[in-house]
């Protein structure tokens, strides 16, 4: 798990990842693994995860019982995505 109580979202997935959070609601997720990986990002109800840069777009998976929205982020080896909560 990345983010914890530090950010309004939660990132779950494998290790060998870098998470770089900024105070304007943006973050970078980077895959350091030698194989493709995927993570689930949960954002609060009423918020949306938007890709700013990177090849992969977060894929909306659905809404949980608490109203939070789940997205899947897939990254190739040595790639990253820059996202923002809106």
PyMOL commands that set and color helices and strands:
alter all, ss='L'
color gray80, all
select strands_A, chain A and resi 9-13+17-21+26-31+37-43+49-53+59-63+69-75+80-85
alter strands_A, ss='S'
color yellow, strands_A
deselect
rebuild
show_as cartoon
